[in-house]
Amino acid sequence: MGRLRACFRDARSGTLGEPDLAGCPPILLPVVLACLDPEAARRPTVAELLTRLAAAAGPRPRSWLPPAVAARFADYQEFPAPAAARRVRFRYPRRRAQ
């Protein structure tokens, strides 16, 4: 028995039961149920699963950050021009005459 069947197995009768999906978001319920199908041939392939999940999630937002935070990052992306480099000459201390 695979892990999937073990998840659904009723300890007393040994028959397959229904999974408890009470906490599953309603938009994902069809996808999860398709993945949990005891018949392996009826489960979606990886490509089908990605298509279903992309359809359930909808279009990706432009930024995952709240607008106020994204605006603050935009302020930090503008760097000031670098200052002109100055050559610093090291002066050795004078030796004392003996």
Phi and psi in radians as a Rosetta constraint file:
Dihedral C 1 N 2 CA 2 C 2 CIRCULARHARMONIC -1.407 0.35
Dihedral N 2 CA 2 C 2 N 3 CIRCULARHARMONIC 3.049 0.35
Dihedral C 2 N 3 CA 3 C 3 CIRCULARHARMONIC -1.107 0.35
Dihedral N 3 CA 3 C 3 N 4 CIRCULARHARMONIC -0.658 0.35
Dihedral C 3 N 4 CA 4 C 4 CIRCULARHARMONIC -1.057 0.35
Dihedral N 4 CA 4 C 4 N 5 CIRCULARHARMONIC -0.811 0.35
Dihedral C 4 N 5 CA 5 C 5 CIRCULARHARMONIC -1.153 0.35
Dihedral N 5 CA 5 C 5 N 6 CIRCULARHARMONIC -0.621 0.35
Dihedral C 5 N 6 CA 6 C 6 CIRCULARHARMONIC -1.136 0.35
Dihedral N 6 CA 6 C 6 N 7 CIRCULARHARMONIC -0.534 0.35
Dihedral C 6 N 7 CA 7 C 7 CIRCULARHARMONIC -1.182 0.35
Dihedral N 7 CA 7 C 7 N 8 CIRCULARHARMONIC -0.534 0.35
Dihedral C 7 N 8 CA 8 C 8 CIRCULARHARMONIC -1.715 0.35
Dihedral N 8 CA 8 C 8 N 9 CIRCULARHARMONIC -0.140 0.35
Dihedral C 8 N 9 CA 9 C 9 CIRCULARHARMONIC -1.243 0.35
Dihedral N 9 CA 9 C 9 N 10 CIRCULARHARMONIC 2.302 0.35
Dihedral C 9 N 10 CA 10 C 10 CIRCULARHARMONIC -1.446 0.35
Dihedral N 10 CA 10 C 10 N 11 CIRCULARHARMONIC 2.230 0.35
Dihedral C 10 N 11 CA 11 C 11 CIRCULARHARMONIC -1.087 0.35
Dihedral N 11 CA 11 C 11 N 12 CIRCULARHARMONIC -0.627 0.35
Dihedral C 11 N 12 CA 12 C 12 CIRCULARHARMONIC -1.438 0.35
Dihedral N 12 CA 12 C 12 N 13 CIRCULARHARMONIC -0.853 0.35
Dihedral C 12 N 13 CA 13 C 13 CIRCULARHARMONIC -1.607 0.35
Dihedral N 13 CA 13 C 13 N 14 CIRCULARHARMONIC -0.347 0.35
Dihedral C 13 N 14 CA 14 C 14 CIRCULARHARMONIC 1.356 0.35
Dihedral N 14 CA 14 C 14 N 15 CIRCULARHARMONIC 0.168 0.35
Dihedral C 14 N 15 CA 15 C 15 CIRCULARHARMONIC -1.691 0.35
Dihedral N 15 CA 15 C 15 N 16 CIRCULARHARMONIC 2.837 0.35
Dihedral C 15 N 16 CA 16 C 16 CIRCULARHARMONIC -1.364 0.35
Dihedral N 16 CA 16 C 16 N 17 CIRCULARHARMONIC 2.409 0.35
Dihedral C 16 N 17 CA 17 C 17 CIRCULARHARMONIC -2.013 0.35
Dihedral N 17 CA 17 C 17 N 18 CIRCULARHARMONIC -3.135 0.35
Dihedral C 17 N 18 CA 18 C 18 CIRCULARHARMONIC -1.529 0.35
Dihedral N 18 CA 18 C 18 N 19 CIRCULARHARMONIC 2.431 0.35
Dihedral C 18 N 19 CA 19 C 19 CIRCULARHARMONIC -1.281 0.35
Dihedral N 19 CA 19 C 19 N 20 CIRCULARHARMONIC 2.679 0.35
Dihedral C 19 N 20 CA 20 C 20 CIRCULARHARMONIC -1.576 0.35
Dihedral N 20 CA 20 C 20 N 21 CIRCULARHARMONIC 1.828 0.35
Dihedral C 20 N 21 CA 21 C 21 CIRCULARHARMONIC -1.972 0.35
Dihedral N 21 CA 21 C 21 N 22 CIRCULARHARMONIC 0.589 0.35
Dihedral C 21 N 22 CA 22 C 22 CIRCULARHARMONIC -1.072 0.35
Dihedral N 22 CA 22 C 22 N 23 CIRCULARHARMONIC -0.597 0.35
Dihedral C 22 N 23 CA 23 C 23 CIRCULARHARMONIC -1.602 0.35
Dihedral N 23 CA 23 C 23 N 24 CIRCULARHARMONIC 0.039 0.35
Dihedral C 23 N 24 CA 24 C 24 CIRCULARHARMONIC -1.324 0.35
Dihedral N 24 CA 24 C 24 N 25 CIRCULARHARMONIC 2.343 0.35
Dihedral C 24 N 25 CA 25 C 25 CIRCULARHARMONIC -1.074 0.35
Dihedral N 25 CA 25 C 25 N 26 CIRCULARHARMONIC 2.425 0.35
Dihedral C 25 N 26 CA 26 C 26 CIRCULARHARMONIC -1.000 0.35
Dihedral N 26 CA 26 C 26 N 27 CIRCULARHARMONIC -0.579 0.35
Dihedral C 26 N 27 CA 27 C 27 CIRCULARHARMONIC -1.217 0.35
Dihedral N 27 CA 27 C 27 N 28 CIRCULARHARMONIC -0.448 0.35
Dihedral C 27 N 28 CA 28 C 28 CIRCULARHARMONIC -1.639 0.35
Dihedral N 28 CA 28 C 28 N 29 CIRCULARHARMONIC -0.164 0.35
Dihedral C 28 N 29 CA 29 C 29 CIRCULARHARMONIC -0.985 0.35
Dihedral N 29 CA 29 C 29 N 30 CIRCULARHARMONIC -0.815 0.35
Dihedral C 29 N 30 CA 30 C 30 CIRCULARHARMONIC -1.087 0.35
Dihedral N 30 CA 30 C 30 N 31 CIRCULARHARMONIC -0.629 0.35
Dihedral C 30 N 31 CA 31 C 31 CIRCULARHARMONIC -1.181 0.35
Dihedral N 31 CA 31 C 31 N 32 CIRCULARHARMONIC -0.790 0.35
Dihedral C 31 N 32 CA 32 C 32 CIRCULARHARMONIC -1.138 0.35
Dihedral N 32 CA 32 C 32 N 33 CIRCULARHARMONIC -0.761 0.35
Dihedral C 32 N 33 CA 33 C 33 CIRCULARHARMONIC -1.089 0.35
Dihedral N 33 CA 33 C 33 N 34 CIRCULARHARMONIC -0.669 0.35
Dihedral C 33 N 34 CA 34 C 34 CIRCULARHARMONIC -1.134 0.35
Dihedral N 34 CA 34 C 34 N 35 CIRCULARHARMONIC -0.670 0.35
Dihedral C 34 N 35 CA 35 C 35 CIRCULARHARMONIC -1.234 0.35
Dihedral N 35 CA 35 C 35 N 36 CIRCULARHARMONIC -0.505 0.35
Dihedral C 35 N 36 CA 36 C 36 CIRCULARHARMONIC -1.595 0.35
Dihedral N 36 CA 36 C 36 N 37 CIRCULARHARMONIC 0.158 0.35
Dihedral C 36 N 37 CA 37 C 37 CIRCULARHARMONIC -1.064 0.35
Dihedral N 37 CA 37 C 37 N 38 CIRCULARHARMONIC 2.196 0.35
Dihedral C 37 N 38 CA 38 C 38 CIRCULARHARMONIC -1.088 0.35
Dihedral N 38 CA 38 C 38 N 39 CIRCULARHARMONIC -0.454 0.35
Dihedral C 38 N 39 CA 39 C 39 CIRCULARHARMONIC -1.488 0.35
Dihedral N 39 CA 39 C 39 N 40 CIRCULARHARMONIC 1.967 0.35
Dihedral C 39 N 40 CA 40 C 40 CIRCULARHARMONIC -1.060 0.35
Dihedral N 40 CA 40 C 40 N 41 CIRCULARHARMONIC -0.578 0.35
Dihedral C 40 N 41 CA 41 C 41 CIRCULARHARMONIC -1.188 0.35
Dihedral N 41 CA 41 C 41 N 42 CIRCULARHARMONIC -0.407 0.35
Dihedral C 41 N 42 CA 42 C 42 CIRCULARHARMONIC -1.599 0.35
Dihedral N 42 CA 42 C 42 N 43 CIRCULARHARMONIC -0.144 0.35
Dihedral C 42 N 43 CA 43 C 43 CIRCULARHARMONIC -1.289 0.35
Dihedral N 43 CA 43 C 43 N 44 CIRCULARHARMONIC 2.580 0.35
Dihedral C 43 N 44 CA 44 C 44 CIRCULARHARMONIC -1.220 0.35
Dihedral N 44 CA 44 C 44 N 45 CIRCULARHARMONIC 2.618 0.35
Dihedral C 44 N 45 CA 45 C 45 CIRCULARHARMONIC -1.319 0.35
Dihedral N 45 CA 45 C 45 N 46 CIRCULARHARMONIC 3.038 0.35
Dihedral C 45 N 46 CA 46 C 46 CIRCULARHARMONIC -1.088 0.35
Dihedral N 46 CA 46 C 46 N 47 CIRCULARHARMONIC -0.742 0.35
Dihedral C 46 N 47 CA 47 C 47 CIRCULARHARMONIC -1.113 0.35
Dihedral N 47 CA 47 C 47 N 48 CIRCULARHARMONIC -0.743 0.35
Dihedral C 47 N 48 CA 48 C 48 CIRCULARHARMONIC -1.124 0.35
Dihedral N 48 CA 48 C 48 N 49 CIRCULARHARMONIC -0.694 0.35
Dihedral C 48 N 49 CA 49 C 49 CIRCULARHARMONIC -1.110 0.35
Dihedral N 49 CA 49 C 49 N 50 CIRCULARHARMONIC -0.758 0.35
Dihedral C 49 N 50 CA 50 C 50 CIRCULARHARMONIC -1.093 0.35
Dihedral N 50 CA 50 C 50 N 51 CIRCULARHARMONIC -0.695 0.35
Dihedral C 50 N 51 CA 51 C 51 CIRCULARHARMONIC -1.117 0.35
Dihedral N 51 CA 51 C 51 N 52 CIRCULARHARMONIC -0.783 0.35
Dihedral C 51 N 52 CA 52 C 52 CIRCULARHARMONIC -1.129 0.35
Dihedral N 52 CA 52 C 52 N 53 CIRCULARHARMONIC -0.744 0.35
Dihedral C 52 N 53 CA 53 C 53 CIRCULARHARMONIC -1.178 0.35
Dihedral N 53 CA 53 C 53 N 54 CIRCULARHARMONIC -0.658 0.35
Dihedral C 53 N 54 CA 54 C 54 CIRCULARHARMONIC -1.134 0.35
Dihedral N 54 CA 54 C 54 N 55 CIRCULARHARMONIC -0.678 0.35
Dihedral C 54 N 55 CA 55 C 55 CIRCULARHARMONIC -1.175 0.35
Dihedral N 55 CA 55 C 55 N 56 CIRCULARHARMONIC -0.675 0.35
Dihedral C 55 N 56 CA 56 C 56 CIRCULARHARMONIC -1.235 0.35
Dihedral N 56 CA 56 C 56 N 57 CIRCULARHARMONIC -0.629 0.35
Dihedral C 56 N 57 CA 57 C 57 CIRCULARHARMONIC -1.351 0.35
Dihedral N 57 CA 57 C 57 N 58 CIRCULARHARMONIC -0.477 0.35
Dihedral C 57 N 58 CA 58 C 58 CIRCULARHARMONIC 1.440 0.35
Dihedral N 58 CA 58 C 58 N 59 CIRCULARHARMONIC -3.052 0.35
Dihedral C 58 N 59 CA 59 C 59 CIRCULARHARMONIC -1.187 0.35
Dihedral N 59 CA 59 C 59 N 60 CIRCULARHARMONIC 2.579 0.35
Dihedral C 59 N 60 CA 60 C 60 CIRCULARHARMONIC -1.249 0.35
Dihedral N 60 CA 60 C 60 N 61 CIRCULARHARMONIC 2.441 0.35
Dihedral C 60 N 61 CA 61 C 61 CIRCULARHARMONIC -1.221 0.35
Dihedral N 61 CA 61 C 61 N 62 CIRCULARHARMONIC 2.747 0.35
Dihedral C 61 N 62 CA 62 C 62 CIRCULARHARMONIC -1.105 0.35
Dihedral N 62 CA 62 C 62 N 63 CIRCULARHARMONIC -0.679 0.35
Dihedral C 62 N 63 CA 63 C 63 CIRCULARHARMONIC -2.520 0.35
Dihedral N 63 CA 63 C 63 N 64 CIRCULARHARMONIC 2.456 0.35
Dihedral C 63 N 64 CA 64 C 64 CIRCULARHARMONIC -1.453 0.35
Dihedral N 64 CA 64 C 64 N 65 CIRCULARHARMONIC -0.178 0.35
Dihedral C 64 N 65 CA 65 C 65 CIRCULARHARMONIC -1.454 0.35
Dihedral N 65 CA 65 C 65 N 66 CIRCULARHARMONIC 2.612 0.35
Dihedral C 65 N 66 CA 66 C 66 CIRCULARHARMONIC -1.069 0.35
Dihedral N 66 CA 66 C 66 N 67 CIRCULARHARMONIC 2.625 0.35
Dihedral C 66 N 67 CA 67 C 67 CIRCULARHARMONIC -0.966 0.35
Dihedral N 67 CA 67 C 67 N 68 CIRCULARHARMONIC -0.685 0.35
Dihedral C 67 N 68 CA 68 C 68 CIRCULARHARMONIC -1.126 0.35
Dihedral N 68 CA 68 C 68 N 69 CIRCULARHARMONIC -0.687 0.35
Dihedral C 68 N 69 CA 69 C 69 CIRCULARHARMONIC -1.235 0.35
Dihedral N 69 CA 69 C 69 N 70 CIRCULARHARMONIC -0.733 0.35
Dihedral C 69 N 70 CA 70 C 70 CIRCULARHARMONIC -1.069 0.35
Dihedral N 70 CA 70 C 70 N 71 CIRCULARHARMONIC -0.634 0.35
Dihedral C 70 N 71 CA 71 C 71 CIRCULARHARMONIC -1.153 0.35
Dihedral N 71 CA 71 C 71 N 72 CIRCULARHARMONIC -0.658 0.35
Dihedral C 71 N 72 CA 72 C 72 CIRCULARHARMONIC -1.143 0.35
Dihedral N 72 CA 72 C 72 N 73 CIRCULARHARMONIC -0.682 0.35
Dihedral C 72 N 73 CA 73 C 73 CIRCULARHARMONIC -1.133 0.35
Dihedral N 73 CA 73 C 73 N 74 CIRCULARHARMONIC -0.614 0.35
Dihedral C 73 N 74 CA 74 C 74 CIRCULARHARMONIC -1.079 0.35
Dihedral N 74 CA 74 C 74 N 75 CIRCULARHARMONIC -0.616 0.35
Dihedral C 74 N 75 CA 75 C 75 CIRCULARHARMONIC -1.105 0.35
Dihedral N 75 CA 75 C 75 N 76 CIRCULARHARMONIC -0.655 0.35
Dihedral C 75 N 76 CA 76 C 76 CIRCULARHARMONIC -1.415 0.35
Dihedral N 76 CA 76 C 76 N 77 CIRCULARHARMONIC -0.238 0.35
Dihedral C 76 N 77 CA 77 C 77 CIRCULARHARMONIC -1.345 0.35
Dihedral N 77 CA 77 C 77 N 78 CIRCULARHARMONIC -0.290 0.35
Dihedral C 77 N 78 CA 78 C 78 CIRCULARHARMONIC -1.598 0.35
Dihedral N 78 CA 78 C 78 N 79 CIRCULARHARMONIC 1.914 0.35
Dihedral C 78 N 79 CA 79 C 79 CIRCULARHARMONIC -1.628 0.35
Dihedral N 79 CA 79 C 79 N 80 CIRCULARHARMONIC 2.503 0.35
Dihedral C 79 N 80 CA 80 C 80 CIRCULARHARMONIC -1.224 0.35
Dihedral N 80 CA 80 C 80 N 81 CIRCULARHARMONIC 2.746 0.35
Dihedral C 80 N 81 CA 81 C 81 CIRCULARHARMONIC -1.150 0.35
Dihedral N 81 CA 81 C 81 N 82 CIRCULARHARMONIC 2.463 0.35
Dihedral C 81 N 82 CA 82 C 82 CIRCULARHARMONIC -1.206 0.35
Dihedral N 82 CA 82 C 82 N 83 CIRCULARHARMONIC 2.557 0.35
Dihedral C 82 N 83 CA 83 C 83 CIRCULARHARMONIC -1.254 0.35
Dihedral N 83 CA 83 C 83 N 84 CIRCULARHARMONIC 2.665 0.35
Dihedral C 83 N 84 CA 84 C 84 CIRCULARHARMONIC -1.127 0.35
Dihedral N 84 CA 84 C 84 N 85 CIRCULARHARMONIC 2.385 0.35
Dihedral C 84 N 85 CA 85 C 85 CIRCULARHARMONIC -1.321 0.35
Dihedral N 85 CA 85 C 85 N 86 CIRCULARHARMONIC 2.362 0.35
Dihedral C 85 N 86 CA 86 C 86 CIRCULARHARMONIC -1.942 0.35
Dihedral N 86 CA 86 C 86 N 87 CIRCULARHARMONIC 2.428 0.35
Dihedral C 86 N 87 CA 87 C 87 CIRCULARHARMONIC -1.528 0.35
Dihedral N 87 CA 87 C 87 N 88 CIRCULARHARMONIC 2.110 0.35
Dihedral C 87 N 88 CA 88 C 88 CIRCULARHARMONIC -1.714 0.35
Dihedral N 88 CA 88 C 88 N 89 CIRCULARHARMONIC 2.214 0.35
Dihedral C 88 N 89 CA 89 C 89 CIRCULARHARMONIC -1.692 0.35
Dihedral N 89 CA 89 C 89 N 90 CIRCULARHARMONIC 2.254 0.35
Dihedral C 89 N 90 CA 90 C 90 CIRCULARHARMONIC -1.482 0.35
Dihedral N 90 CA 90 C 90 N 91 CIRCULARHARMONIC 2.264 0.35
Dihedral C 90 N 91 CA 91 C 91 CIRCULARHARMONIC -1.818 0.35
Dihedral N 91 CA 91 C 91 N 92 CIRCULARHARMONIC 2.186 0.35
Dihedral C 91 N 92 CA 92 C 92 CIRCULARHARMONIC -1.386 0.35
Dihedral N 92 CA 92 C 92 N 93 CIRCULARHARMONIC 2.543 0.35
Dihedral C 92 N 93 CA 93 C 93 CIRCULARHARMONIC -1.189 0.35
Dihedral N 93 CA 93 C 93 N 94 CIRCULARHARMONIC 2.540 0.35
Dihedral C 93 N 94 CA 94 C 94 CIRCULARHARMONIC -1.261 0.35
Dihedral N 94 CA 94 C 94 N 95 CIRCULARHARMONIC 2.519 0.35
Dihedral C 94 N 95 CA 95 C 95 CIRCULARHARMONIC -1.435 0.35
Dihedral N 95 CA 95 C 95 N 96 CIRCULARHARMONIC 2.490 0.35
Dihedral C 95 N 96 CA 96 C 96 CIRCULARHARMONIC -1.423 0.35
Dihedral N 96 CA 96 C 96 N 97 CIRCULARHARMONIC 2.448 0.35
Dihedral C 96 N 97 CA 97 C 97 CIRCULARHARMONIC -1.309 0.35
Dihedral N 97 CA 97 C 97 N 98 CIRCULARHARMONIC 2.439 0.35
